[in-house]
Amino acid sequence: MLTDLIKCEIFLVPQASQEEISDLIKREEITHLANTRFALGEISFQDYIDCLEVAGVCIDEYLPVIDTNCRLAGF
């Protein structure tokens, strides 16, 4: 499924403060909603990338990962 190939995971770190946990939850929600909306064709790829940037994702590291995932899946 496309959503699995392009998903972006935000990991919780041990000993995170309540504020950090809250921020990570918000970032995870942004990435999840963007992933779902992009996979359904509701937003463009550029809008998807913009959402990930808002969530603090390093796009330069993210794009090669999804490229590899899609190639391995035959896309």
CHARMM-style PDB file with segment names, atoms N, HN, CA, C and O in Angstrom:
ATOM      1  N   MET     1       0.835  -1.169   0.000  1.00  0.00      PROA
ATOM      2  CA  MET     1       0.000   0.000   0.000  1.00  0.00      PROA
ATOM      3  C   MET     1       0.890   1.248   0.000  1.00  0.00      PROA
ATOM      4  O   MET     1       1.912   1.284   0.686  1.00  0.00      PROA
ATOM      5  N   LEU     2       0.506   2.250  -0.757  1.00  0.00      PROA
ATOM      6  HN  LEU     2      -0.324   2.220  -1.314  1.00  0.00      PROA
ATOM      7  CA  LEU     2       1.289   3.471  -0.897  1.00  0.00      PROA
ATOM      8  C   LEU     2       1.573   4.126   0.450  1.00  0.00      PROA
ATOM      9  O   LEU     2       2.689   4.587   0.686  1.00  0.00      PROA
ATOM     10  N   THR     3       0.598   4.172   1.321  1.00  0.00      PROA
ATOM     11  HN  THR     3      -0.309   3.796   1.130  1.00  0.00      PROA
ATOM     12  CA  THR     3       0.808   4.830   2.614  1.00  0.00      PROA
ATOM     13  C   THR     3       1.940   4.189   3.399  1.00  0.00      PROA
ATOM     14  O   THR     3       2.649   4.875   4.135  1.00  0.00      PROA
ATOM     15  N   ASP     4       2.118   2.893   3.252  1.00  0.00      PROA
ATOM     16  HN  ASP     4       1.542   2.335   2.654  1.00  0.00      PROA
ATOM     17  CA  ASP     4       3.207   2.207   3.953  1.00  0.00      PROA
ATOM     18  C   ASP     4       4.562   2.536   3.340  1.00  0.00      PROA
ATOM     19  O   ASP     4       5.565   2.595   4.051  1.00  0.00      PROA
ATOM     20  N   LEU     5       4.600   2.749   2.032  1.00  0.00      PROA
ATOM     21  HN  LEU     5       3.785   2.701   1.454  1.00  0.00      PROA
ATOM     22  CA  LEU     5       5.864   3.037   1.355  1.00  0.00      PROA
ATOM     23  C   LEU     5       6.382   4.439   1.647  1.00  0.00      PROA
ATOM     24  O   LEU     5       7.592   4.664   1.684  1.00  0.00      PROA
ATOM     25  N   ILE     6       5.467   5.379   1.855  1.00  0.00      PROA
ATOM     26  HN  ILE     6       4.484   5.196   1.826  1.00  0.00      PROA
ATOM     27  CA  ILE     6       5.884   6.771   2.027  1.00  0.00      PROA
ATOM     28  C   ILE     6       5.736   7.282   3.449  1.00  0.00      PROA
ATOM     29  O   ILE     6       6.042   8.444   3.717  1.00  0.00      PROA
ATOM     30  N   LYS     7       5.277   6.448   4.359  1.00  0.00      PROA
ATOM     31  HN  LYS     7       5.029   5.504   4.141  1.00  0.00      PROA
ATOM     32  CA  LYS     7       5.011   6.945   5.704  1.00  0.00      PROA
ATOM     33  C   LYS     7       6.275   7.475   6.365  1.00  0.00      PROA
ATOM     34  O   LYS     7       7.394   7.058   6.066  1.00  0.00      PROA
ATOM     35  N   CYS     8       6.052   8.385   7.249  1.00  0.00      PROA
ATOM     36  HN  CYS     8       5.143   8.724   7.492  1.00  0.00      PROA
ATOM     37  CA  CYS     8       7.133   9.017   7.994  1.00  0.00      PROA
ATOM     38  C   CYS     8       6.856   8.771   9.469  1.00  0.00      PROA
ATOM     39  O   CYS     8       5.788   9.113   9.976  1.00  0.00      PROA
ATOM     40  N   GLU     9       7.804   8.189  10.136  1.00  0.00      PROA
ATOM     41  HN  GLU     9       8.672   7.911   9.724  1.00  0.00      PROA
ATOM     42  CA  GLU     9       7.611   7.879  11.548  1.00  0.00      PROA
ATOM     43  C   GLU     9       8.420   8.832  12.410  1.00  0.00      PROA
ATOM     44  O   GLU     9       9.580   9.126  12.119  1.00  0.00      PROA
ATOM     45  N   ILE    10       7.803   9.298  13.451  1.00  0.00      PROA
ATOM     46  HN  ILE    10       6.861   9.059  13.687  1.00  0.00      PROA
ATOM     47  CA  ILE    10       8.474  10.159  14.411  1.00  0.00      PROA
ATOM     48  C   ILE    10       8.603   9.370  15.698  1.00  0.00      PROA
ATOM     49  O   ILE    10       7.610   8.935  16.282  1.00  0.00      PROA
ATOM     50  N   PHE    11       9.833   9.194  16.126  1.00  0.00      PROA
ATOM     51  HN  PHE    11      10.639   9.547  15.651  1.00  0.00      PROA
ATOM     52  CA  PHE    11      10.107   8.324  17.256  1.00  0.00      PROA
ATOM     53  C   PHE    11      10.194   9.105  18.562  1.00  0.00      PROA
ATOM     54  O   PHE    11      10.734  10.209  18.620  1.00  0.00      PROA
ATOM     55  N   LEU    12       9.655   8.506  19.586  1.00  0.00      PROA
ATOM     56  HN  LEU    12       9.215   7.609  19.539  1.00  0.00      PROA
ATOM     57  CA  LEU    12       9.758   9.050  20.933  1.00  0.00      PROA
ATOM     58  C   LEU    12      11.104   8.664  21.519  1.00  0.00      PROA
ATOM     59  O   LEU    12      11.573   7.540  21.340  1.00  0.00      PROA
ATOM     60  N   VAL    13      11.700   9.574  22.197  1.00  0.00      PROA
ATOM     61  HN  VAL    13      11.319  10.487  22.343  1.00  0.00      PROA
ATOM     62  CA  VAL    13      12.988   9.294  22.823  1.00  0.00      PROA
ATOM     63  C   VAL    13      12.789   9.053  24.311  1.00  0.00      PROA
ATOM     64  O   VAL    13      11.896   9.641  24.921  1.00  0.00      PROA
ATOM     65  N   PRO    14      13.610   8.196  24.899  1.00  0.00      PROA
ATOM     66  CA  PRO    14      13.500   7.969  26.343  1.00  0.00      PROA
ATOM     67  C   PRO    14      13.748   9.270  27.099  1.00  0.00      PROA
ATOM     68  O   PRO    14      14.491  10.137  26.640  1.00  0.00      PROA
ATOM     69  N   GLN    15      13.142   9.388  28.219  1.00  0.00      PROA
ATOM     70  HN  GLN    15      12.538   8.683  28.593  1.00  0.00      PROA
ATOM     71  CA  GLN    15      13.300  10.528  29.119  1.00  0.00      PROA
ATOM     72  C   GLN    15      12.846  11.844  28.502  1.00  0.00      PROA
ATOM     73  O   GLN    15      13.379  12.898  28.847  1.00  0.00      PROA
ATOM     74  N   ALA    16      11.880  11.804  27.601  1.00  0.00      PROA
ATOM     75  HN  ALA    16      11.447  10.948  27.320  1.00  0.00      PROA
ATOM     76  CA  ALA    16      11.336  13.019  27.006  1.00  0.00      PROA
ATOM     77  C   ALA    16      10.438  13.706  28.024  1.00  0.00      PROA
ATOM     78  O   ALA    16       9.734  13.060  28.800  1.00  0.00      PROA
ATOM     79  N   SER    17      10.482  15.014  27.998  1.00  0.00      PROA
ATOM     80  HN  SER    17      11.054  15.539  27.368  1.00  0.00      PROA
ATOM     81  CA  SER    17       9.618  15.780  28.896  1.00  0.00      PROA
ATOM     82  C   SER    17       8.187  15.742  28.366  1.00  0.00      PROA
ATOM     83  O   SER    17       7.945  15.336  27.229  1.00  0.00      PROA
ATOM     84  N   GLN    18       7.268  16.160  29.183  1.00  0.00      PROA
ATOM     85  HN  GLN    18       7.465  16.489  30.106  1.00  0.00      PROA
ATOM     86  CA  GLN    18       5.858  16.189  28.777  1.00  0.00      PROA
ATOM     87  C   GLN    18       5.680  17.127  27.584  1.00  0.00      PROA
ATOM     88  O   GLN    18       4.884  16.844  26.688  1.00  0.00      PROA
ATOM     89  N   GLU    19       6.405  18.226  27.567  1.00  0.00      PROA
ATOM     90  HN  GLU    19       7.051  18.456  28.295  1.00  0.00      PROA
ATOM     91  CA  GLU    19       6.338  19.182  26.461  1.00  0.00      PROA
ATOM     92  C   GLU    19       6.869  18.552  25.167  1.00  0.00      PROA
ATOM     93  O   GLU    19       6.277  18.726  24.102  1.00  0.00      PROA
ATOM     94  N   GLU    20       7.973  17.828  25.260  1.00  0.00      PROA
ATOM     95  HN  GLU    20       8.455  17.687  26.125  1.00  0.00      PROA
ATOM     96  CA  GLU    20       8.540  17.155  24.087  1.00  0.00      PROA
ATOM     97  C   GLU    20       7.595  16.078  23.566  1.00  0.00      PROA
ATOM     98  O   GLU    20       7.428  15.926  22.356  1.00  0.00      PROA
ATOM     99  N   ILE    21       6.987  15.341  24.467  1.00  0.00      PROA
ATOM    100  HN  ILE    21       7.123  15.464  25.450  1.00  0.00      PROA
ATOM    101  CA  ILE    21       6.030  14.305  24.068  1.00  0.00      PROA
ATOM    102  C   ILE    21       4.848  14.931  23.345  1.00  0.00      PROA
ATOM    103  O   ILE    21       4.396  14.420  22.321  1.00  0.00      PROA
ATOM    104  N   SER    22       4.356  16.024  23.875  1.00  0.00      PROA
ATOM    105  HN  SER    22       4.723  16.439  24.707  1.00  0.00      PROA
ATOM    106  CA  SER    22       3.227  16.722  23.253  1.00  0.00      PROA
ATOM    107  C   SER    22       3.595  17.201  21.851  1.00  0.00      PROA
ATOM    108  O   SER    22       2.799  17.074  20.920  1.00  0.00      PROA
ATOM    109  N   ASP    23       4.806  17.753  21.700  1.00  0.00      PROA
ATOM    110  HN  ASP    23       5.452  17.856  22.456  1.00  0.00      PROA
ATOM    111  CA  ASP    23       5.278  18.211  20.392  1.00  0.00      PROA
ATOM    112  C   ASP    23       5.398  17.042  19.419  1.00  0.00      PROA
ATOM    113  O   ASP    23       4.999  17.161  18.261  1.00  0.00      PROA
ATOM    114  N   LEU    24       5.943  15.919  19.874  1.00  0.00      PROA
ATOM    115  HN  LEU    24       6.268  15.823  20.815  1.00  0.00      PROA
ATOM    116  CA  LEU    24       6.095  14.752  19.011  1.00  0.00      PROA
ATOM    117  C   LEU    24       4.740  14.196  18.574  1.00  0.00      PROA
ATOM    118  O   LEU    24       4.587  13.752  17.436  1.00  0.00      PROA
ATOM    119  N   ILE    25       3.780  14.221  19.458  1.00  0.00      PROA
ATOM    120  HN  ILE    25       3.905  14.582  20.382  1.00  0.00      PROA
ATOM    121  CA  ILE    25       2.427  13.754  19.110  1.00  0.00      PROA
ATOM    122  C   ILE    25       1.832  14.639  18.015  1.00  0.00      PROA
ATOM    123  O   ILE    25       1.233  14.134  17.065  1.00  0.00      PROA
ATOM    124  N   LYS    26       1.995  15.954  18.145  1.00  0.00      PROA
ATOM    125  HN  LYS    26       2.482  16.365  18.916  1.00  0.00      PROA
ATOM    126  CA  LYS    26       1.488  16.875  17.126  1.00  0.00      PROA
ATOM    127  C   LYS    26       2.186  16.643  15.784  1.00  0.00      PROA
ATOM    128  O   LYS    26       1.539  16.645  14.737  1.00  0.00      PROA
ATOM    129  N   ARG    27       3.501  16.444  15.817  1.00  0.00      PROA
ATOM    130  HN  ARG    27       4.027  16.443  16.668  1.00  0.00      PROA
ATOM    131  CA  ARG    27       4.247  16.197  14.589  1.00  0.00      PROA
ATOM    132  C   ARG    27       3.818  14.881  13.946  1.00  0.00      PROA
ATOM    133  O   ARG    27       3.691  14.799  12.724  1.00  0.00      PROA
ATOM    134  N   GLU    28       3.593  13.857  14.761  1.00  0.00      PROA
ATOM    135  HN  GLU    28       3.696  13.925  15.753  1.00  0.00      PROA
ATOM    136  CA  GLU    28       3.127  12.565  14.252  1.00  0.00      PROA
ATOM    137  C   GLU    28       1.752  12.705  13.614  1.00  0.00      PROA
ATOM    138  O   GLU    28       1.488  12.107  12.570  1.00  0.00      PROA
ATOM    139  N   GLU    29       0.884  13.482  14.227  1.00  0.00      PROA
ATOM    140  HN  GLU    29       1.099  13.967  15.075  1.00  0.00      PROA
ATOM    141  CA  GLU    29      -0.454  13.691  13.675  1.00  0.00      PROA
ATOM    142  C   GLU    29      -0.380  14.388  12.317  1.00  0.00      PROA
ATOM    143  O   GLU    29      -1.088  14.009  11.384  1.00  0.00      PROA
ATOM    144  N   ILE    30       0.471  15.397  12.206  1.00  0.00      PROA
ATOM    145  HN  ILE    30       1.046  15.705  12.964  1.00  0.00      PROA
ATOM    146  CA  ILE    30       0.640  16.109  10.932  1.00  0.00      PROA
ATOM    147  C   ILE    30       1.114  15.152   9.847  1.00  0.00      PROA
ATOM    148  O   ILE    30       0.562  15.130   8.747  1.00  0.00      PROA
ATOM    149  N   THR    31       2.144  14.356  10.160  1.00  0.00      PROA
ATOM    150  HN  THR    31       2.593  14.374  11.053  1.00  0.00      PROA
ATOM    151  CA  THR    31       2.687  13.451   9.143  1.00  0.00      PROA
ATOM    152  C   THR    31       1.684  12.367   8.762  1.00  0.00      PROA
ATOM    153  O   THR    31       1.581  12.001   7.591  1.00  0.00      PROA
ATOM    154  N   HSD    32       0.950  11.856   9.739  1.00  0.00      PROA
ATOM    155  HN  HSD    32       1.033  12.154  10.690  1.00  0.00      PROA
ATOM    156  CA  HSD    32      -0.039  10.816   9.452  1.00  0.00      PROA
ATOM    157  C   HSD    32      -1.168  11.357   8.561  1.00  0.00      PROA
ATOM    158  O   HSD    32      -1.552  10.722   7.579  1.00  0.00      PROA
ATOM    159  N   LEU    33      -1.686  12.523   8.913  1.00  0.00      PROA
ATOM    160  HN  LEU    33      -1.374  13.039   9.711  1.00  0.00      PROA
ATOM    161  CA  LEU    33      -2.766  13.110   8.117  1.00  0.00      PROA
ATOM    162  C   LEU    33      -2.286  13.454   6.704  1.00  0.00      PROA
ATOM    163  O   LEU    33      -3.006  13.236   5.730  1.00  0.00      PROA
ATOM    164  N   ALA    34      -1.083  13.986   6.599  1.00  0.00      PROA
ATOM    165  HN  ALA    34      -0.498  14.163   7.390  1.00  0.00      PROA
ATOM    166  CA  ALA    34      -0.541  14.309   5.273  1.00  0.00      PROA
ATOM    167  C   ALA    34      -0.371  13.041   4.446  1.00  0.00      PROA
ATOM    168  O   ALA    34      -0.696  13.024   3.259  1.00  0.00      PROA
ATOM    169  N   ASN    35       0.133  11.988   5.064  1.00  0.00      PROA
ATOM    170  HN  ASN    35       0.397  12.002   6.029  1.00  0.00      PROA
ATOM    171  CA  ASN    35       0.335  10.717   4.376  1.00  0.00      PROA
ATOM    172  C   ASN    35      -0.991  10.182   3.847  1.00  0.00      PROA
ATOM    173  O   ASN    35      -1.087   9.779   2.688  1.00  0.00      PROA
ATOM    174  N   THR    36      -1.993  10.179   4.686  1.00  0.00      PROA
ATOM    175  HN  THR    36      -1.916  10.506   5.627  1.00  0.00      PROA
ATOM    176  CA  THR    36      -3.315   9.675   4.304  1.00  0.00      PROA
ATOM    177  C   THR    36      -3.920  10.511   3.182  1.00  0.00      PROA
ATOM    178  O   THR    36      -4.426   9.965   2.202  1.00  0.00      PROA
ATOM    179  N   ARG    37      -3.869  11.831   3.324  1.00  0.00      PROA
ATOM    180  HN  ARG    37      -3.458  12.274   4.121  1.00  0.00      PROA
ATOM    181  CA  ARG    37      -4.463  12.707   2.308  1.00  0.00      PROA
ATOM    182  C   ARG    37      -3.729  12.609   0.971  1.00  0.00      PROA
ATOM    183  O   ARG    37      -4.357  12.660  -0.086  1.00  0.00      PROA
ATOM    184  N   PHE    38      -2.394  12.468   1.015  1.00  0.00      PROA
ATOM    185  HN  PHE    38      -1.884  12.427   1.874  1.00  0.00      PROA
ATOM    186  CA  PHE    38      -1.643  12.322  -0.228  1.00  0.00      PROA
ATOM    187  C   PHE    38      -1.979  10.996  -0.904  1.00  0.00      PROA
ATOM    188  O   PHE    38      -2.194  10.956  -2.116  1.00  0.00      PROA
ATOM    189  N   ALA    39      -2.026   9.929  -0.140  1.00  0.00      PROA
ATOM    190  HN  ALA    39      -1.852   9.962   0.844  1.00  0.00      PROA
ATOM    191  CA  ALA    39      -2.326   8.607  -0.697  1.00  0.00      PROA
ATOM    192  C   ALA    39      -3.722   8.563  -1.314  1.00  0.00      PROA
ATOM    193  O   ALA    39      -3.957   7.821  -2.268  1.00  0.00      PROA
ATOM    194  N   LEU    40      -4.636   9.345  -0.779  1.00  0.00      PROA
ATOM    195  HN  LEU    40      -4.445   9.948  -0.004  1.00  0.00      PROA
ATOM    196  CA  LEU    40      -5.997   9.403  -1.330  1.00  0.00      PROA
ATOM    197  C   LEU    40      -6.125  10.386  -2.494  1.00  0.00      PROA
ATOM    198  O   LEU    40      -7.193  10.511  -3.093  1.00  0.00      PROA
ATOM    199  N   GLY    41      -5.033  11.081  -2.812  1.00  0.00      PROA
ATOM    200  HN  GLY    41      -4.165  10.980  -2.326  1.00  0.00      PROA
ATOM    201  CA  GLY    41      -5.056  12.041  -3.906  1.00  0.00      PROA
ATOM    202  C   GLY    41      -5.690  13.366  -3.546  1.00  0.00      PROA
ATOM    203  O   GLY    41      -6.049  14.139  -4.434  1.00  0.00      PROA
ATOM    204  N   GLU    42      -5.833  13.644  -2.259  1.00  0.00      PROA
ATOM    205  HN  GLU    42      -5.541  13.016  -1.538  1.00  0.00      PROA
ATOM    206  CA  GLU    42      -6.475  14.882  -1.821  1.00  0.00      PROA
ATOM    207  C   GLU    42      -5.516  16.066  -1.774  1.00  0.00      PROA
ATOM    208  O   GLU    42      -5.955  17.215  -1.807  1.00  0.00      PROA
ATOM    209  N   ILE    43      -4.206  15.801  -1.696  1.00  0.00      PROA
ATOM    210  HN  ILE    43      -3.849  14.867  -1.669  1.00  0.00      PROA
ATOM    211  CA  ILE    43      -3.205  16.867  -1.725  1.00  0.00      PROA
ATOM    212  C   ILE    43      -2.096  16.469  -2.699  1.00  0.00      PROA
ATOM    213  O   ILE    43      -1.893  15.289  -2.984  1.00  0.00      PROA
ATOM    214  N   SER    44      -1.395  17.462  -3.194  1.00  0.00      PROA
ATOM    215  HN  SER    44      -1.559  18.421  -2.963  1.00  0.00      PROA
ATOM    216  CA  SER    44      -0.303  17.212  -4.135  1.00  0.00      PROA
ATOM    217  C   SER    44       0.935  16.715  -3.383  1.00  0.00      PROA
ATOM    218  O   SER    44       1.008  16.795  -2.157  1.00  0.00      PROA
ATOM    219  N   PHE    45       1.903  16.202  -4.145  1.00  0.00      PROA
ATOM    220  HN  PHE    45       1.843  16.137  -5.141  1.00  0.00      PROA
ATOM    221  CA  PHE    45       3.149  15.753  -3.541  1.00  0.00      PROA
ATOM    222  C   PHE    45       3.863  16.939  -2.874  1.00  0.00      PROA
ATOM    223  O   PHE    45       4.429  16.796  -1.791  1.00  0.00      PROA
ATOM    224  N   GLN    46       3.833  18.108  -3.529  1.00  0.00      PROA
ATOM    225  HN  GLN    46       3.373  18.224  -4.409  1.00  0.00      PROA
ATOM    226  CA  GLN    46       4.474  19.291  -2.941  1.00  0.00      PROA
ATOM    227  C   GLN    46       3.810  19.675  -1.620  1.00  0.00      PROA
ATOM    228  O   GLN    46       4.495  20.022  -0.658  1.00  0.00      PROA
ATOM    229  N   ASP    47       2.483  19.615  -1.572  1.00  0.00      PROA
ATOM    230  HN  ASP    47       1.927  19.334  -2.354  1.00  0.00      PROA
ATOM    231  CA  ASP    47       1.781  19.903  -0.313  1.00  0.00      PROA
ATOM    232  C   ASP    47       2.147  18.876   0.759  1.00  0.00      PROA
ATOM    233  O   ASP    47       2.290  19.217   1.933  1.00  0.00      PROA
ATOM    234  N   TYR    48       2.294  17.630   0.348  1.00  0.00      PROA
ATOM    235  HN  TYR    48       2.178  17.353  -0.606  1.00  0.00      PROA
ATOM    236  CA  TYR    48       2.700  16.565   1.274  1.00  0.00      PROA
ATOM    237  C   TYR    48       4.072  16.876   1.859  1.00  0.00      PROA
ATOM    238  O   TYR    48       4.266  16.808   3.073  1.00  0.00      PROA
ATOM    239  N   ILE    49       5.020  17.216   0.994  1.00  0.00      PROA
ATOM    240  HN  ILE    49       4.862  17.271   0.008  1.00  0.00      PROA
ATOM    241  CA  ILE    49       6.369  17.546   1.437  1.00  0.00      PROA
ATOM    242  C   ILE    49       6.344  18.776   2.346  1.00  0.00      PROA
ATOM    243  O   ILE    49       7.053  18.817   3.352  1.00  0.00      PROA
ATOM    244  N   ASP    50       5.540  19.769   2.001  1.00  0.00      PROA
ATOM    245  HN  ASP    50       4.965  19.735   1.184  1.00  0.00      PROA
ATOM    246  CA  ASP    50       5.419  20.963   2.842  1.00  0.00      PROA
ATOM    247  C   ASP    50       4.920  20.609   4.244  1.00  0.00      PROA
ATOM    248  O   ASP    50       5.407  21.149   5.238  1.00  0.00      PROA
ATOM    249  N   CYS    51       3.957  19.708   4.317  1.00  0.00      PROA
ATOM    250  HN  CYS    51       3.562  19.269   3.510  1.00  0.00      PROA
ATOM    251  CA  CYS    51       3.443  19.265   5.623  1.00  0.00      PROA
ATOM    252  C   CYS    51       4.537  18.575   6.432  1.00  0.00      PROA
ATOM    253  O   CYS    51       4.663  18.798   7.636  1.00  0.00      PROA
ATOM    254  N   LEU    52       5.320  17.742   5.766  1.00  0.00      PROA
ATOM    255  HN  LEU    52       5.217  17.561   4.788  1.00  0.00      PROA
ATOM    256  CA  LEU    52       6.406  17.056   6.467  1.00  0.00      PROA
ATOM    257  C   LEU    52       7.441  18.054   6.977  1.00  0.00      PROA
ATOM    258  O   LEU    52       7.974  17.893   8.075  1.00  0.00      PROA
ATOM    259  N   GLU    53       7.726  19.084   6.182  1.00  0.00      PROA
ATOM    260  HN  GLU    53       7.293  19.215   5.291  1.00  0.00      PROA
ATOM    261  CA  GLU    53       8.664  20.108   6.625  1.00  0.00      PROA
ATOM    262  C   GLU    53       8.136  20.847   7.849  1.00  0.00      PROA
ATOM    263  O   GLU    53       8.894  21.153   8.769  1.00  0.00      PROA
ATOM    264  N   VAL    54       6.832  21.135   7.858  1.00  0.00      PROA
ATOM    265  HN  VAL    54       6.217  20.886   7.111  1.00  0.00      PROA
ATOM    266  CA  VAL    54       6.217  21.780   9.022  1.00  0.00      PROA
ATOM    267  C   VAL    54       6.381  20.899  10.266  1.00  0.00      PROA
ATOM    268  O   VAL    54       6.560  21.398  11.377  1.00  0.00      PROA
ATOM    269  N   ALA    55       6.317  19.600  10.058  1.00  0.00      PROA
ATOM    270  HN  ALA    55       6.171  19.195   9.156  1.00  0.00      PROA
ATOM    271  CA  ALA    55       6.446  18.657  11.173  1.00  0.00      PROA
ATOM    272  C   ALA    55       7.909  18.426  11.567  1.00  0.00      PROA
ATOM    273  O   ALA    55       8.188  17.658  12.487  1.00  0.00      PROA
ATOM    274  N   GLY    56       8.837  19.083  10.879  1.00  0.00      PROA
ATOM    275  HN  GLY    56       8.610  19.707  10.131  1.00  0.00      PROA
ATOM    276  CA  GLY    56      10.241  18.983  11.247  1.00  0.00      PROA
ATOM    277  C   GLY    56      10.999  17.823  10.624  1.00  0.00      PROA
ATOM    278  O   GLY    56      12.081  17.469  11.092  1.00  0.00      PROA
ATOM    279  N   VAL    57      10.444  17.227   9.574  1.00  0.00      PROA
ATOM    280  HN  VAL    57       9.565  17.515   9.194  1.00  0.00      PROA
ATOM    281  CA  VAL    57      11.103  16.114   8.902  1.00  0.00      PROA
ATOM    282  C   VAL    57      12.208  16.662   7.999  1.00  0.00      PROA
ATOM    283  O   VAL    57      11.993  17.637   7.279  1.00  0.00      PROA
ATOM    284  N   CYS    58      13.363  16.053   8.033  1.00  0.00      PROA
ATOM    285  HN  CYS    58      13.537  15.261   8.617  1.00  0.00      PROA
ATOM    286  CA  CYS    58      14.469  16.428   7.138  1.00  0.00      PROA
ATOM    287  C   CYS    58      14.184  15.798   5.775  1.00  0.00      PROA
ATOM    288  O   CYS    58      14.372  14.596   5.586  1.00  0.00      PROA
ATOM    289  N   ILE    59      13.736  16.611   4.843  1.00  0.00      PROA
ATOM    290  HN  ILE    59      13.584  17.587   4.997  1.00  0.00      PROA
ATOM    291  CA  ILE    59      13.324  16.130   3.527  1.00  0.00      PROA
ATOM    292  C   ILE    59      14.503  15.521   2.767  1.00  0.00      PROA
ATOM    293  O   ILE    59      14.324  14.553   2.028  1.00  0.00      PROA
ATOM    294  N   ASP    60      15.703  16.075   2.940  1.00  0.00      PROA
ATOM    295  HN  ASP    60      15.849  16.861   3.540  1.00  0.00      PROA
ATOM    296  CA  ASP    60      16.887  15.547   2.255  1.00  0.00      PROA
ATOM    297  C   ASP    60      17.197  14.110   2.677  1.00  0.00      PROA
ATOM    298  O   ASP    60      17.772  13.350   1.898  1.00  0.00      PROA
ATOM    299  N   GLU    61      16.828  13.736   3.884  1.00  0.00      PROA
ATOM    300  HN  GLU    61      16.361  14.354   4.517  1.00  0.00      PROA
ATOM    301  CA  GLU    61      17.022  12.357   4.342  1.00  0.00      PROA
ATOM    302  C   GLU    61      15.816  11.483   4.011  1.00  0.00      PROA
ATOM    303  O   GLU    61      15.952  10.285   3.763  1.00  0.00      PROA
ATOM    304  N   TYR    62      14.651  12.088   4.012  1.00  0.00      PROA
ATOM    305  HN  TYR    62      14.540  13.062   4.214  1.00  0.00      PROA
ATOM    306  CA  TYR    62      13.402  11.351   3.806  1.00  0.00      PROA
ATOM    307  C   TYR    62      13.230  10.874   2.360  1.00  0.00      PROA
ATOM    308  O   TYR    62      12.856   9.725   2.127  1.00  0.00      PROA
ATOM    309  N   LEU    63      13.502  11.751   1.393  1.00  0.00      PROA
ATOM    310  HN  LEU    63      13.806  12.685   1.583  1.00  0.00      PROA
ATOM    311  CA  LEU    63      13.250  11.408  -0.012  1.00  0.00      PROA
ATOM    312  C   LEU    63      14.025  10.183  -0.503  1.00  0.00      PROA
ATOM    313  O   LEU    63      13.441   9.348  -1.193  1.00  0.00      PROA
ATOM    314  N   PRO    64      15.316  10.040  -0.177  1.00  0.00      PROA
ATOM    315  CA  PRO    64      16.005   8.812  -0.610  1.00  0.00      PROA
ATOM    316  C   PRO    64      15.412   7.540  -0.002  1.00  0.00      PROA
ATOM    317  O   PRO    64      15.431   6.483  -0.634  1.00  0.00      PROA
ATOM    318  N   VAL    65      14.891   7.636   1.206  1.00  0.00      PROA
ATOM    319  HN  VAL    65      14.875   8.494   1.719  1.00  0.00      PROA
ATOM    320  CA  VAL    65      14.285   6.468   1.855  1.00  0.00      PROA
ATOM    321  C   VAL    65      13.021   6.049   1.123  1.00  0.00      PROA
ATOM    322  O   VAL    65      12.836   4.868   0.828  1.00  0.00      PROA
ATOM    323  N   ILE    66      12.138   7.018   0.823  1.00  0.00      PROA
ATOM    324  HN  ILE    66      12.288   7.977   1.062  1.00  0.00      PROA
ATOM    325  CA  ILE    66      10.906   6.622   0.122  1.00  0.00      PROA
ATOM    326  C   ILE    66      11.197   6.207  -1.312  1.00  0.00      PROA
ATOM    327  O   ILE    66      10.499   5.358  -1.866  1.00  0.00      PROA
ATOM    328  N   ASP    67      12.227   6.801  -1.921  1.00  0.00      PROA
ATOM    329  HN  ASP    67      12.794   7.491  -1.471  1.00  0.00      PROA
ATOM    330  CA  ASP    67      12.622   6.375  -3.264  1.00  0.00      PROA
ATOM    331  C   ASP    67      13.023   4.899  -3.255  1.00  0.00      PROA
ATOM    332  O   ASP    67      12.599   4.129  -4.117  1.00  0.00      PROA
ATOM    333  N   THR    68      13.829   4.519  -2.293  1.00  0.00      PROA
ATOM    334  HN  THR    68      14.174   5.144  -1.593  1.00  0.00      PROA
ATOM    335  CA  THR    68      14.253   3.120  -2.161  1.00  0.00      PROA
ATOM    336  C   THR    68      13.054   2.211  -1.893  1.00  0.00      PROA
ATOM    337  O   THR    68      12.928   1.152  -2.506  1.00  0.00      PROA
ATOM    338  N   ASN    69      12.176   2.623  -0.978  1.00  0.00      PROA
ATOM    339  HN  ASN    69      12.279   3.483  -0.479  1.00  0.00      PROA
ATOM    340  CA  ASN    69      10.992   1.821  -0.659  1.00  0.00      PROA
ATOM    341  C   ASN    69      10.137   1.580  -1.903  1.00  0.00      PROA
ATOM    342  O   ASN    69       9.683   0.462  -2.153  1.00  0.00      PROA
ATOM    343  N   CYS    70       9.925   2.645  -2.678  1.00  0.00      PROA
ATOM    344  HN  CYS    70      10.293   3.552  -2.476  1.00  0.00      PROA
ATOM    345  CA  CYS    70       9.086   2.516  -3.878  1.00  0.00      PROA
ATOM    346  C   CYS    70       9.752   1.660  -4.950  1.00  0.00      PROA
ATOM    347  O   CYS    70       9.079   0.878  -5.621  1.00  0.00      PROA
ATOM    348  N   ARG    71      11.051   1.798  -5.117  1.00  0.00      PROA
ATOM    349  HN  ARG    71      11.597   2.434  -4.571  1.00  0.00      PROA
ATOM    350  CA  ARG    71      11.769   0.969  -6.089  1.00  0.00      PROA
ATOM    351  C   ARG    71      11.705  -0.510  -5.718  1.00  0.00      PROA
ATOM    352  O   ARG    71      11.485  -1.367  -6.573  1.00  0.00      PROA
ATOM    353  N   LEU    72      11.901  -0.796  -4.428  1.00  0.00      PROA
ATOM    354  HN  LEU    72      12.080  -0.100  -3.733  1.00  0.00      PROA
ATOM    355  CA  LEU    72      11.844  -2.184  -3.983  1.00  0.00      PROA
ATOM    356  C   LEU    72      10.451  -2.774  -4.156  1.00  0.00      PROA
ATOM    357  O   LEU    72      10.304  -3.980  -4.359  1.00  0.00      PROA
ATOM    358  N   ALA    73       9.440  -1.936  -4.077  1.00  0.00      PROA
ATOM    359  HN  ALA    73       9.559  -0.957  -3.913  1.00  0.00      PROA
ATOM    360  CA  ALA    73       8.050  -2.395  -4.245  1.00  0.00      PROA
ATOM    361  C   ALA    73       7.633  -2.448  -5.719  1.00  0.00      PROA
ATOM    362  O   ALA    73       6.524  -2.876  -6.040  1.00  0.00      PROA
ATOM    363  N   GLY    74       8.531  -2.008  -6.616  1.00  0.00      PROA
ATOM    364  HN  GLY    74       9.432  -1.660  -6.356  1.00  0.00      PROA
ATOM    365  CA  GLY    74       8.224  -2.083  -8.039  1.00  0.00      PROA
ATOM    366  C   GLY    74       7.622  -0.849  -8.644  1.00  0.00      PROA
ATOM    367  O   GLY    74       7.093  -0.907  -9.753  1.00  0.00      PROA
ATOM    368  N   PHE    75       7.684   0.264  -7.957  1.00  0.00      PROA
ATOM    369  HN  PHE    75       8.114   0.311  -7.056  1.00  0.00      PROA
ATOM    370  CA  PHE    75       7.151   1.523  -8.518  1.00  0.00      PROA
ATOM    371  C   PHE    75       8.224   2.259  -9.257  1.00  0.00      PROA
ATOM    372  OT1 PHE    75       7.975   3.336  -9.798  1.00  0.00      PROA
TER     373      PHE     75
END
